[in-house]
């Protein structure tokens, strides 16, 4: 979306209605929401709260994903509107994102909940983790972090890593961390189950959208029963602009679908300007309706061969066992988010060069996607992106 300044934002008084399409099978059949076509100022959204599992934190279902936000005014506006849960990471914008969030929330720290992240990737030491958490505290200008999340886990071993649990436990005991969580973009159900099994983590941040595999939602029900809170990210299924959608935006419909799952405490869509904040805020207090289902069906057809569900089934078809979903995600950042900078940043932080390097020994790509994504074409896109 195009950036606008605060003055332009305040001039905008209404928003277009969602358009038409064909009824989507598999989308939950709920009552048509009377507020679906509501227009008006930012306060048109109905402020509400959900409990984040055993943390007991009462957070807004539409919360703030700050990963791409470089304007403190947008974050502060979200707070003014009533949003109270903000998600960032030490690795976003090479550390600058936490500083932006800290600046935006200066003076209101006691009125919000801040979630950030730490890595325990291969090759990282206990000292690396400690330094990352200490940096987060400094950057956010706070004495404590509400939710510290072990970032980008793909299997049980990563979730149950004794070193990570030891470091997080030390910071909890010192009062510098209140609650702990894990984040996952791939093999999500297994990661959620591992977090439940641990008995240590309080929540999980999970990639989840109307295009997700059924086992992801099933793991959320188990999480709720175990007291593990769930926050959803990547809720917009890539946020692609396609000719098939015309002027129709699927964003509100996609958010409604995610929040219709009562096992989800909140969604943290990335918001970089006032337009996006306004659009997302209006989802609170509304329900999935007839128009939403039609919109999502239309969007689903448009992105079907482009959007990676992160199911991981392609990995077993690759002779080199390359972590293909991670590479596909870089393409999504570049083409869906239209943020090549973010794609290159995440490529470096997540050491995707190791995965891409595995492809060098293959004359032709043998990996197959069960949903029809052209993996070989995506590999070429990643190479071009980082060249």
GUDRENNU-527966 format. One record per residue (C-alpha): residue number from 1; residue in one letter; x, y, z. Coordinates in Angstrom, 3 decimals. Layout:
N
i = NUM, aa = A, X = X, Y = Y, Z = Z;
...
This chain:
387
i = 1, aa = X, X = 0.000, Y = 0.000, Z = 0.000;
i = 2, aa = X, X = 1.069, Y = 3.521, Z = -0.653;
i = 3, aa = X, X = 2.325, Y = 5.511, Z = 2.333;
i = 4, aa = X, X = 0.224, Y = 8.435, Z = 3.542;
i = 5, aa = X, X = 0.915, Y = 10.962, Z = 6.211;
i = 6, aa = X, X = -1.222, Y = 11.691, Z = 9.237;
i = 7, aa = X, X = -3.019, Y = 14.606, Z = 7.572;
i = 8, aa = X, X = -4.056, Y = 12.464, Z = 4.611;
i = 9, aa = X, X = -5.111, Y = 9.711, Z = 6.965;
i = 10, aa = X, X = -7.462, Y = 11.957, Z = 8.899;
i = 11, aa = X, X = -9.110, Y = 13.083, Z = 5.673;
i = 12, aa = X, X = -10.176, Y = 9.542, Z = 4.865;
i = 13, aa = X, X = -13.717, Y = 9.080, Z = 6.142;
i = 14, aa = X, X = -14.877, Y = 5.793, Z = 4.668;
i = 15, aa = X, X = -13.736, Y = 2.574, Z = 3.120;
i = 16, aa = X, X = -14.943, Y = 0.592, Z = 0.124;
i = 17, aa = X, X = -17.034, Y = -2.509, Z = 0.617;
i = 18, aa = X, X = -15.675, Y = -5.923, Z = -0.111;
i = 19, aa = X, X = -16.654, Y = -7.312, Z = -3.524;
i = 20, aa = X, X = -17.916, Y = -10.524, Z = -5.014;
i = 21, aa = X, X = -16.715, Y = -14.000, Z = -5.949;
i = 22, aa = X, X = -17.823, Y = -17.599, Z = -5.508;
i = 23, aa = X, X = -18.599, Y = -19.349, Z = -2.220;
i = 24, aa = X, X = -15.515, Y = -21.094, Z = -0.883;
i = 25, aa = X, X = -15.861, Y = -24.644, Z = 0.372;
i = 26, aa = X, X = -14.135, Y = -25.195, Z = 3.685;
i = 27, aa = X, X = -14.670, Y = -21.620, Z = 4.956;
i = 28, aa = X, X = -16.736, Y = -21.700, Z = 8.115;
i = 29, aa = X, X = -20.374, Y = -20.804, Z = 7.563;
i = 30, aa = X, X = -21.159, Y = -18.020, Z = 10.000;
i = 31, aa = X, X = -23.789, Y = -15.303, Z = 10.202;
i = 32, aa = X, X = -23.405, Y = -12.307, Z = 7.924;
i = 33, aa = X, X = -21.975, Y = -9.483, Z = 10.083;
i = 34, aa = X, X = -24.064, Y = -6.300, Z = 10.167;
i = 35, aa = X, X = -20.863, Y = -4.248, Z = 10.460;
i = 36, aa = X, X = -19.202, Y = -5.775, Z = 7.405;
i = 37, aa = X, X = -19.714, Y = -2.693, Z = 5.268;
i = 38, aa = X, X = -19.400, Y = -0.175, Z = 8.081;
i = 39, aa = X, X = -17.639, Y = 3.082, Z = 7.275;
i = 40, aa = X, X = -16.378, Y = 5.814, Z = 9.521;
i = 41, aa = X, X = -13.425, Y = 6.918, Z = 11.615;
i = 42, aa = X, X = -10.829, Y = 4.656, Z = 13.187;
i = 43, aa = X, X = -13.035, Y = 4.120, Z = 16.219;
i = 44, aa = X, X = -15.579, Y = 2.235, Z = 14.055;
i = 45, aa = X, X = -13.888, Y = -0.991, Z = 15.192;
i = 46, aa = X, X = -15.343, Y = -2.510, Z = 18.365;
i = 47, aa = X, X = -12.514, Y = -2.743, Z = 20.874;
i = 48, aa = X, X = -12.380, Y = -6.142, Z = 22.552;
i = 49, aa = X, X = -9.934, Y = -8.409, Z = 24.338;
i = 50, aa = X, X = -9.010, Y = -12.072, Z = 24.453;
i = 51, aa = X, X = -6.918, Y = -13.904, Z = 27.038;
i = 52, aa = X, X = -3.500, Y = -15.132, Z = 25.904;
i = 53, aa = X, X = -3.556, Y = -18.594, Z = 27.435;
i = 54, aa = X, X = -2.126, Y = -19.066, Z = 30.903;
i = 55, aa = X, X = -0.354, Y = -15.702, Z = 30.760;
i = 56, aa = X, X = -3.675, Y = -14.148, Z = 31.692;
i = 57, aa = X, X = -2.836, Y = -11.139, Z = 29.506;
i = 58, aa = X, X = -5.956, Y = -9.509, Z = 28.050;
i = 59, aa = X, X = -4.894, Y = -8.498, Z = 24.546;
i = 60, aa = X, X = -6.658, Y = -6.978, Z = 21.561;
i = 61, aa = X, X = -7.517, Y = -9.524, Z = 18.826;
i = 62, aa = X, X = -6.061, Y = -7.108, Z = 16.299;
i = 63, aa = X, X = -2.604, Y = -6.490, Z = 17.665;
i = 64, aa = X, X = 0.434, Y = -4.877, Z = 16.076;
i = 65, aa = X, X = 3.117, Y = -6.619, Z = 14.037;
i = 66, aa = X, X = 5.905, Y = -4.049, Z = 13.955;
i = 67, aa = X, X = 8.397, Y = -5.974, Z = 11.785;
i = 68, aa = X, X = 8.197, Y = -3.561, Z = 8.838;
i = 69, aa = X, X = 7.086, Y = -0.394, Z = 10.619;
i = 70, aa = X, X = 9.646, Y = 2.410, Z = 10.502;
i = 71, aa = X, X = 7.334, Y = 5.274, Z = 11.517;
i = 72, aa = X, X = 6.773, Y = 5.615, Z = 15.302;
i = 73, aa = X, X = 3.654, Y = 7.706, Z = 14.644;
i = 74, aa = X, X = 1.839, Y = 4.689, Z = 13.190;
i = 75, aa = X, X = 2.636, Y = 2.626, Z = 16.279;
i = 76, aa = X, X = 1.589, Y = 5.433, Z = 18.611;
i = 77, aa = X, X = -1.674, Y = 5.851, Z = 16.698;
i = 78, aa = X, X = -2.353, Y = 2.128, Z = 17.226;
i = 79, aa = X, X = -1.909, Y = 2.618, Z = 20.964;
i = 80, aa = X, X = -4.221, Y = 5.645, Z = 20.910;
i = 81, aa = X, X = -6.852, Y = 3.499, Z = 19.192;
i = 82, aa = X, X = -6.641, Y = 0.902, Z = 21.982;
i = 83, aa = X, X = -4.315, Y = -1.772, Z = 20.565;
i = 84, aa = X, X = -2.244, Y = -3.069, Z = 23.464;
i = 85, aa = X, X = -0.019, Y = -5.926, Z = 22.202;
i = 86, aa = X, X = 3.027, Y = -5.138, Z = 20.061;
i = 87, aa = X, X = 5.354, Y = -7.681, Z = 18.459;
i = 88, aa = X, X = 8.924, Y = -7.022, Z = 17.299;
i = 89, aa = X, X = 12.361, Y = -8.723, Z = 17.315;
i = 90, aa = X, X = 16.005, Y = -7.927, Z = 17.895;
i = 91, aa = X, X = 16.736, Y = -9.124, Z = 14.344;
i = 92, aa = X, X = 14.180, Y = -6.886, Z = 12.555;
i = 93, aa = X, X = 15.747, Y = -4.017, Z = 10.615;
i = 94, aa = X, X = 19.097, Y = -5.083, Z = 12.066;
i = 95, aa = X, X = 17.925, Y = -4.082, Z = 15.520;
i = 96, aa = X, X = 16.347, Y = -0.758, Z = 14.577;
i = 97, aa = X, X = 12.755, Y = -1.995, Z = 14.786;
i = 98, aa = X, X = 12.878, Y = -2.481, Z = 18.554;
i = 99, aa = X, X = 14.234, Y = 1.039, Z = 18.959;
i = 100, aa = X, X = 11.388, Y = 2.437, Z = 16.853;
i = 101, aa = X, X = 8.846, Y = 0.571, Z = 18.968;
i = 102, aa = X, X = 10.496, Y = 1.710, Z = 22.193;
i = 103, aa = X, X = 10.401, Y = 5.322, Z = 21.020;
i = 104, aa = X, X = 6.761, Y = 5.073, Z = 19.949;
i = 105, aa = X, X = 5.638, Y = 3.641, Z = 23.299;
i = 106, aa = X, X = 7.670, Y = 5.997, Z = 25.478;
i = 107, aa = X, X = 5.605, Y = 7.072, Z = 28.466;
i = 108, aa = X, X = 2.985, Y = 4.333, Z = 28.095;
i = 109, aa = X, X = 5.097, Y = 1.235, Z = 28.743;
i = 110, aa = X, X = 2.932, Y = 0.202, Z = 31.692;
i = 111, aa = X, X = -0.184, Y = 0.270, Z = 29.515;
i = 112, aa = X, X = 0.997, Y = -2.142, Z = 26.802;
i = 113, aa = X, X = 2.399, Y = -5.626, Z = 26.336;
i = 114, aa = X, X = 5.581, Y = -6.057, Z = 24.323;
i = 115, aa = X, X = 6.621, Y = -9.322, Z = 22.688;
i = 116, aa = X, X = 10.027, Y = -9.756, Z = 21.105;
i = 117, aa = X, X = 12.247, Y = -12.639, Z = 19.997;
i = 118, aa = X, X = 15.590, Y = -14.352, Z = 20.503;
i = 119, aa = X, X = 17.354, Y = -16.988, Z = 18.375;
i = 120, aa = X, X = 18.986, Y = -20.243, Z = 19.413;
i = 121, aa = X, X = 20.026, Y = -21.230, Z = 15.896;
i = 122, aa = X, X = 22.855, Y = -23.612, Z = 15.106;
i = 123, aa = X, X = 26.192, Y = -22.100, Z = 16.071;
i = 124, aa = X, X = 24.714, Y = -19.639, Z = 18.576;
i = 125, aa = X, X = 25.943, Y = -19.819, Z = 22.159;
i = 126, aa = X, X = 24.371, Y = -19.091, Z = 25.518;
i = 127, aa = X, X = 26.246, Y = -15.795, Z = 25.500;
i = 128, aa = X, X = 24.742, Y = -14.929, Z = 22.082;
i = 129, aa = X, X = 21.255, Y = -15.438, Z = 23.480;
i = 130, aa = X, X = 22.004, Y = -13.386, Z = 26.573;
i = 131, aa = X, X = 23.438, Y = -10.523, Z = 24.537;
i = 132, aa = X, X = 20.386, Y = -10.543, Z = 22.261;
i = 133, aa = X, X = 17.973, Y = -10.308, Z = 25.197;
i = 134, aa = X, X = 20.043, Y = -7.558, Z = 26.808;
i = 135, aa = X, X = 20.016, Y = -5.643, Z = 23.515;
i = 136, aa = X, X = 16.244, Y = -5.952, Z = 23.349;
i = 137, aa = X, X = 15.875, Y = -4.502, Z = 26.834;
i = 138, aa = X, X = 18.073, Y = -1.549, Z = 25.902;
i = 139, aa = X, X = 16.502, Y = -0.959, Z = 22.508;
i = 140, aa = X, X = 12.975, Y = -1.095, Z = 23.898;
i = 141, aa = X, X = 14.017, Y = 1.142, Z = 26.797;
i = 142, aa = X, X = 12.360, Y = -1.165, Z = 29.299;
i = 143, aa = X, X = 13.293, Y = -3.108, Z = 32.422;
i = 144, aa = X, X = 11.242, Y = -6.149, Z = 31.404;
i = 145, aa = X, X = 9.759, Y = -7.856, Z = 28.363;
i = 146, aa = X, X = 6.248, Y = -9.258, Z = 28.615;
i = 147, aa = X, X = 6.740, Y = -12.124, Z = 26.162;
i = 148, aa = X, X = 10.136, Y = -13.375, Z = 24.979;
i = 149, aa = X, X = 9.768, Y = -15.786, Z = 22.069;
i = 150, aa = X, X = 12.271, Y = -18.393, Z = 20.895;
i = 151, aa = X, X = 12.284, Y = -17.553, Z = 17.215;
i = 152, aa = X, X = 11.645, Y = -19.531, Z = 14.038;
i = 153, aa = X, X = 11.434, Y = -23.085, Z = 15.334;
i = 154, aa = X, X = 10.748, Y = -25.947, Z = 12.923;
i = 155, aa = X, X = 10.974, Y = -29.060, Z = 15.106;
i = 156, aa = X, X = 10.710, Y = -30.411, Z = 18.622;
i = 157, aa = X, X = 14.454, Y = -30.415, Z = 19.210;
i = 158, aa = X, X = 14.687, Y = -26.666, Z = 18.674;
i = 159, aa = X, X = 11.767, Y = -25.998, Z = 21.001;
i = 160, aa = X, X = 13.114, Y = -28.232, Z = 23.778;
i = 161, aa = X, X = 16.722, Y = -27.054, Z = 23.479;
i = 162, aa = X, X = 18.066, Y = -27.160, Z = 27.080;
i = 163, aa = X, X = 20.326, Y = -24.149, Z = 26.569;
i = 164, aa = X, X = 17.458, Y = -21.969, Z = 25.369;
i = 165, aa = X, X = 15.231, Y = -23.011, Z = 28.249;
i = 166, aa = X, X = 18.090, Y = -22.360, Z = 30.694;
i = 167, aa = X, X = 18.671, Y = -18.821, Z = 29.406;
i = 168, aa = X, X = 14.984, Y = -17.935, Z = 29.336;
i = 169, aa = X, X = 14.539, Y = -19.359, Z = 32.841;
i = 170, aa = X, X = 17.394, Y = -17.210, Z = 34.166;
i = 171, aa = X, X = 15.843, Y = -14.044, Z = 32.760;
i = 172, aa = X, X = 12.408, Y = -14.973, Z = 34.115;
i = 173, aa = X, X = 13.886, Y = -15.540, Z = 37.559;
i = 174, aa = X, X = 15.569, Y = -12.117, Z = 37.345;
i = 175, aa = X, X = 12.219, Y = -10.488, Z = 36.476;
i = 176, aa = X, X = 13.409, Y = -9.364, Z = 33.033;
i = 177, aa = X, X = 11.025, Y = -11.695, Z = 31.196;
i = 178, aa = X, X = 7.457, Y = -12.309, Z = 32.297;
i = 179, aa = X, X = 6.386, Y = -15.051, Z = 29.886;
i = 180, aa = X, X = 7.985, Y = -17.224, Z = 27.218;
i = 181, aa = X, X = 6.903, Y = -18.423, Z = 23.807;
i = 182, aa = X, X = 8.025, Y = -19.940, Z = 20.521;
i = 183, aa = X, X = 7.488, Y = -18.789, Z = 16.958;
i = 184, aa = X, X = 7.135, Y = -20.998, Z = 13.898;
i = 185, aa = X, X = 6.710, Y = -20.557, Z = 10.159;
i = 186, aa = X, X = 6.987, Y = -24.240, Z = 9.211;
i = 187, aa = X, X = 5.929, Y = -27.631, Z = 10.567;
i = 188, aa = X, X = 3.681, Y = -25.556, Z = 12.767;
i = 189, aa = X, X = 1.538, Y = -28.277, Z = 14.355;
i = 190, aa = X, X = 4.616, Y = -30.207, Z = 15.496;
i = 191, aa = X, X = 6.148, Y = -27.055, Z = 16.987;
i = 192, aa = X, X = 2.943, Y = -26.191, Z = 18.854;
i = 193, aa = X, X = 2.770, Y = -29.754, Z = 20.195;
i = 194, aa = X, X = 6.403, Y = -29.509, Z = 21.309;
i = 195, aa = X, X = 5.641, Y = -26.258, Z = 23.151;
i = 196, aa = X, X = 2.748, Y = -27.999, Z = 24.893;
i = 197, aa = X, X = 4.966, Y = -30.956, Z = 25.747;
i = 198, aa = X, X = 7.624, Y = -28.707, Z = 27.259;
i = 199, aa = X, X = 5.330, Y = -27.342, Z = 29.959;
i = 200, aa = X, X = 7.675, Y = -24.346, Z = 29.905;
i = 201, aa = X, X = 6.311, Y = -22.084, Z = 27.192;
i = 202, aa = X, X = 3.258, Y = -19.902, Z = 27.707;
i = 203, aa = X, X = 2.346, Y = -19.093, Z = 24.106;
i = 204, aa = X, X = 3.173, Y = -19.720, Z = 20.452;
i = 205, aa = X, X = 3.274, Y = -17.312, Z = 17.516;
i = 206, aa = X, X = 2.239, Y = -19.306, Z = 14.448;
i = 207, aa = X, X = 1.927, Y = -18.648, Z = 10.715;
i = 208, aa = X, X = -1.803, Y = -19.177, Z = 10.128;
i = 209, aa = X, X = -4.249, Y = -18.171, Z = 7.408;
i = 210, aa = X, X = -7.265, Y = -19.449, Z = 5.509;
i = 211, aa = X, X = -4.792, Y = -21.351, Z = 3.315;
i = 212, aa = X, X = -3.213, Y = -23.243, Z = 6.228;
i = 213, aa = X, X = -3.261, Y = -27.019, Z = 6.515;
i = 214, aa = X, X = -5.974, Y = -28.451, Z = 8.776;
i = 215, aa = X, X = -3.471, Y = -29.848, Z = 11.276;
i = 216, aa = X, X = -2.461, Y = -26.317, Z = 12.301;
i = 217, aa = X, X = -5.934, Y = -25.434, Z = 13.593;
i = 218, aa = X, X = -6.157, Y = -28.857, Z = 15.225;
i = 219, aa = X, X = -2.965, Y = -28.136, Z = 17.178;
i = 220, aa = X, X = -4.484, Y = -24.863, Z = 18.388;
i = 221, aa = X, X = -7.330, Y = -26.762, Z = 20.069;
i = 222, aa = X, X = -4.762, Y = -28.894, Z = 21.905;
i = 223, aa = X, X = -2.877, Y = -25.743, Z = 22.869;
i = 224, aa = X, X = -5.980, Y = -24.135, Z = 24.353;
i = 225, aa = X, X = -6.710, Y = -27.253, Z = 26.386;
i = 226, aa = X, X = -3.145, Y = -27.112, Z = 27.734;
i = 227, aa = X, X = -3.248, Y = -23.383, Z = 28.537;
i = 228, aa = X, X = -0.867, Y = -22.405, Z = 25.723;
i = 229, aa = X, X = -1.874, Y = -19.079, Z = 24.161;
i = 230, aa = X, X = -1.872, Y = -18.702, Z = 20.369;
i = 231, aa = X, X = -1.062, Y = -15.572, Z = 18.364;
i = 232, aa = X, X = -1.318, Y = -15.718, Z = 14.564;
i = 233, aa = X, X = 1.069, Y = -14.154, Z = 12.041;
i = 234, aa = X, X = 1.263, Y = -14.302, Z = 8.228;
i = 235, aa = X, X = -2.518, Y = -14.046, Z = 8.335;
i = 236, aa = X, X = -2.897, Y = -12.399, Z = 4.909;
i = 237, aa = X, X = -1.657, Y = -15.387, Z = 2.886;
i = 238, aa = X, X = 1.082, Y = -13.310, Z = 1.322;
i = 239, aa = X, X = -0.921, Y = -10.137, Z = 0.707;
i = 240, aa = X, X = -0.470, Y = -10.484, Z = -3.050;
i = 241, aa = X, X = -1.885, Y = -7.960, Z = -5.459;
i = 242, aa = X, X = -3.323, Y = -9.836, Z = -8.426;
i = 243, aa = X, X = -5.226, Y = -8.859, Z = -11.549;
i = 244, aa = X, X = -7.854, Y = -11.451, Z = -10.633;
i = 245, aa = X, X = -8.811, Y = -9.415, Z = -7.544;
i = 246, aa = X, X = -9.174, Y = -6.097, Z = -9.366;
i = 247, aa = X, X = -9.764, Y = -3.382, Z = -6.753;
i = 248, aa = X, X = -10.999, Y = -5.913, Z = -4.199;
i = 249, aa = X, X = -8.915, Y = -6.283, Z = -1.024;
i = 250, aa = X, X = -8.905, Y = -9.634, Z = 0.799;
i = 251, aa = X, X = -7.182, Y = -8.303, Z = 3.919;
i = 252, aa = X, X = -10.149, Y = -7.763, Z = 6.221;
i = 253, aa = X, X = -11.721, Y = -11.057, Z = 5.140;
i = 254, aa = X, X = -8.480, Y = -12.924, Z = 5.827;
i = 255, aa = X, X = -8.195, Y = -11.414, Z = 9.307;
i = 256, aa = X, X = -11.817, Y = -12.206, Z = 10.131;
i = 257, aa = X, X = -11.258, Y = -15.818, Z = 9.109;
i = 258, aa = X, X = -8.249, Y = -16.160, Z = 11.427;
i = 259, aa = X, X = -9.981, Y = -14.505, Z = 14.375;
i = 260, aa = X, X = -13.075, Y = -16.647, Z = 13.877;
i = 261, aa = X, X = -10.933, Y = -19.395, Z = 15.398;
i = 262, aa = X, X = -11.557, Y = -18.861, Z = 19.093;
i = 263, aa = X, X = -8.338, Y = -20.703, Z = 19.901;
i = 264, aa = X, X = -6.489, Y = -17.685, Z = 18.478;
i = 265, aa = X, X = -6.015, Y = -14.886, Z = 21.001;
i = 266, aa = X, X = -4.799, Y = -12.326, Z = 18.465;
i = 267, aa = X, X = -3.427, Y = -11.694, Z = 15.006;
i = 268, aa = X, X = -0.421, Y = -9.431, Z = 14.451;
i = 269, aa = X, X = -0.662, Y = -8.200, Z = 10.853;
i = 270, aa = X, X = 2.255, Y = -6.088, Z = 9.709;
i = 271, aa = X, X = 1.199, Y = -2.440, Z = 9.504;
i = 272, aa = X, X = 3.418, Y = 0.207, Z = 7.972;
i = 273, aa = X, X = 1.022, Y = 3.116, Z = 7.480;
i = 274, aa = X, X = -2.220, Y = 4.633, Z = 8.733;
i = 275, aa = X, X = -4.255, Y = 3.113, Z = 5.907;
i = 276, aa = X, X = -3.342, Y = -0.420, Z = 6.905;
i = 277, aa = X, X = -3.877, Y = 0.314, Z = 10.582;
i = 278, aa = X, X = -7.339, Y = 1.710, Z = 9.894;
i = 279, aa = X, X = -8.318, Y = -1.195, Z = 7.665;
i = 280, aa = X, X = -7.188, Y = -3.841, Z = 10.138;
i = 281, aa = X, X = -8.604, Y = -2.144, Z = 13.225;
i = 282, aa = X, X = -12.107, Y = -2.262, Z = 11.754;
i = 283, aa = X, X = -12.045, Y = -6.049, Z = 11.818;
i = 284, aa = X, X = -12.386, Y = -6.111, Z = 15.609;
i = 285, aa = X, X = -15.920, Y = -6.812, Z = 16.730;
i = 286, aa = X, X = -17.011, Y = -8.240, Z = 13.347;
i = 287, aa = X, X = -17.565, Y = -11.794, Z = 12.131;
i = 288, aa = X, X = -16.857, Y = -13.768, Z = 8.995;
i = 289, aa = X, X = -19.697, Y = -13.219, Z = 6.545;
i = 290, aa = X, X = -20.973, Y = -14.166, Z = 3.123;
i = 291, aa = X, X = -18.957, Y = -11.491, Z = 1.329;
i = 292, aa = X, X = -15.775, Y = -12.535, Z = 3.173;
i = 293, aa = X, X = -16.118, Y = -16.134, Z = 2.033;
i = 294, aa = X, X = -16.609, Y = -15.083, Z = -1.558;
i = 295, aa = X, X = -13.633, Y = -12.741, Z = -1.373;
i = 296, aa = X, X = -11.370, Y = -15.409, Z = 0.079;
i = 297, aa = X, X = -12.447, Y = -17.937, Z = -2.542;
i = 298, aa = X, X = -11.521, Y = -15.487, Z = -5.265;
i = 299, aa = X, X = -8.190, Y = -14.695, Z = -3.636;
i = 300, aa = X, X = -7.474, Y = -18.383, Z = -3.055;
i = 301, aa = X, X = -7.818, Y = -19.101, Z = -6.768;
i = 302, aa = X, X = -5.599, Y = -16.148, Z = -7.628;
i = 303, aa = X, X = -2.683, Y = -17.245, Z = -5.410;
i = 304, aa = X, X = -3.134, Y = -21.017, Z = -5.451;
i = 305, aa = X, X = 0.068, Y = -21.767, Z = -7.385;
i = 306, aa = X, X = 2.069, Y = -18.977, Z = -5.741;
i = 307, aa = X, X = 1.439, Y = -19.189, Z = -2.011;
i = 308, aa = X, X = 3.502, Y = -21.657, Z = 0.044;
i = 309, aa = X, X = 1.439, Y = -23.289, Z = 2.807;
i = 310, aa = X, X = 4.682, Y = -24.190, Z = 4.656;
i = 311, aa = X, X = 3.507, Y = -27.778, Z = 5.011;
i = 312, aa = X, X = 7.074, Y = -28.984, Z = 4.363;
i = 313, aa = X, X = 6.009, Y = -31.916, Z = 2.193;
i = 314, aa = X, X = 8.329, Y = -30.706, Z = -0.564;
i = 315, aa = X, X = 11.448, Y = -31.257, Z = 1.553;
i = 316, aa = X, X = 11.144, Y = -35.043, Z = 1.323;
i = 317, aa = X, X = 11.107, Y = -34.812, Z = -2.500;
i = 318, aa = X, X = 14.386, Y = -32.861, Z = -2.598;
i = 319, aa = X, X = 17.515, Y = -35.026, Z = -3.062;
i = 320, aa = X, X = 19.519, Y = -32.478, Z = -1.046;
i = 321, aa = X, X = 16.897, Y = -32.104, Z = 1.722;
i = 322, aa = X, X = 16.908, Y = -28.328, Z = 1.188;
i = 323, aa = X, X = 14.664, Y = -26.261, Z = 3.448;
i = 324, aa = X, X = 12.466, Y = -25.137, Z = 0.557;
i = 325, aa = X, X = 9.642, Y = -23.472, Z = 2.580;
i = 326, aa = X, X = 12.159, Y = -20.939, Z = 3.953;
i = 327, aa = X, X = 13.255, Y = -20.041, Z = 0.420;
i = 328, aa = X, X = 9.635, Y = -19.796, Z = -0.713;
i = 329, aa = X, X = 9.013, Y = -17.354, Z = 2.141;
i = 330, aa = X, X = 11.723, Y = -15.046, Z = 0.791;
i = 331, aa = X, X = 9.868, Y = -14.958, Z = -2.523;
i = 332, aa = X, X = 6.638, Y = -14.139, Z = -0.690;
i = 333, aa = X, X = 8.292, Y = -11.191, Z = 1.065;
i = 334, aa = X, X = 9.550, Y = -9.852, Z = -2.265;
i = 335, aa = X, X = 6.431, Y = -10.464, Z = -4.369;
i = 336, aa = X, X = 3.564, Y = -10.453, Z = -1.869;
i = 337, aa = X, X = 4.811, Y = -7.880, Z = 0.624;
i = 338, aa = X, X = 6.691, Y = -6.080, Z = -2.167;
i = 339, aa = X, X = 9.590, Y = -5.726, Z = 0.238;
i = 340, aa = X, X = 12.840, Y = -6.953, Z = -1.309;
i = 341, aa = X, X = 14.787, Y = -5.377, Z = 1.546;
i = 342, aa = X, X = 12.938, Y = -7.527, Z = 4.044;
i = 343, aa = X, X = 13.509, Y = -10.634, Z = 1.926;
i = 344, aa = X, X = 17.251, Y = -10.029, Z = 1.790;
i = 345, aa = X, X = 17.377, Y = -9.235, Z = 5.513;
i = 346, aa = X, X = 15.546, Y = -12.409, Z = 6.481;
i = 347, aa = X, X = 17.646, Y = -14.430, Z = 4.028;
i = 348, aa = X, X = 20.792, Y = -13.289, Z = 5.846;
i = 349, aa = X, X = 19.453, Y = -13.597, Z = 9.399;
i = 350, aa = X, X = 18.046, Y = -17.090, Z = 8.844;
i = 351, aa = X, X = 21.185, Y = -18.248, Z = 7.015;
i = 352, aa = X, X = 19.205, Y = -19.294, Z = 3.952;
i = 353, aa = X, X = 22.461, Y = -19.322, Z = 2.002;
i = 354, aa = X, X = 23.026, Y = -22.787, Z = 3.462;
i = 355, aa = X, X = 19.768, Y = -24.002, Z = 1.950;
i = 356, aa = X, X = 20.285, Y = -22.289, Z = -1.379;
i = 357, aa = X, X = 23.789, Y = -23.745, Z = -1.514;
i = 358, aa = X, X = 22.330, Y = -27.240, Z = -1.488;
i = 359, aa = X, X = 20.669, Y = -26.474, Z = -4.810;
i = 360, aa = X, X = 24.005, Y = -25.828, Z = -6.526;
i = 361, aa = X, X = 24.750, Y = -29.530, Z = -7.000;
i = 362, aa = X, X = 21.498, Y = -30.235, Z = -8.868;
i = 363, aa = X, X = 21.334, Y = -29.883, Z = -12.633;
i = 364, aa = X, X = 17.539, Y = -29.716, Z = -12.476;
i = 365, aa = X, X = 15.166, Y = -29.305, Z = -9.542;
i = 366, aa = X, X = 13.510, Y = -32.579, Z = -8.585;
i = 367, aa = X, X = 11.528, Y = -31.157, Z = -5.639;
i = 368, aa = X, X = 7.757, Y = -31.179, Z = -6.002;
i = 369, aa = X, X = 5.039, Y = -29.147, Z = -4.324;
i = 370, aa = X, X = 1.745, Y = -30.930, Z = -3.665;
i = 371, aa = X, X = -0.035, Y = -27.618, Z = -4.335;
i = 372, aa = X, X = 1.651, Y = -26.992, Z = -7.681;
i = 373, aa = X, X = 4.111, Y = -24.228, Z = -6.774;
i = 374, aa = X, X = 6.996, Y = -24.049, Z = -9.263;
i = 375, aa = X, X = 9.859, Y = -24.645, Z = -6.840;
i = 376, aa = X, X = 12.573, Y = -24.380, Z = -9.483;
i = 377, aa = X, X = 11.248, Y = -20.979, Z = -10.532;
i = 378, aa = X, X = 11.233, Y = -19.798, Z = -6.922;
i = 379, aa = X, X = 14.836, Y = -20.923, Z = -6.451;
i = 380, aa = X, X = 15.815, Y = -18.791, Z = -9.447;
i = 381, aa = X, X = 13.930, Y = -15.830, Z = -7.978;
i = 382, aa = X, X = 15.809, Y = -16.154, Z = -4.697;
i = 383, aa = X, X = 19.147, Y = -16.264, Z = -6.517;
i = 384, aa = X, X = 18.242, Y = -13.127, Z = -8.445;
i = 385, aa = X, X = 17.029, Y = -11.419, Z = -5.268;
i = 386, aa = X, X = 20.339, Y = -11.824, Z = -3.454;
i = 387, aa = X, X = 22.636, Y = -11.412, Z = -6.457;
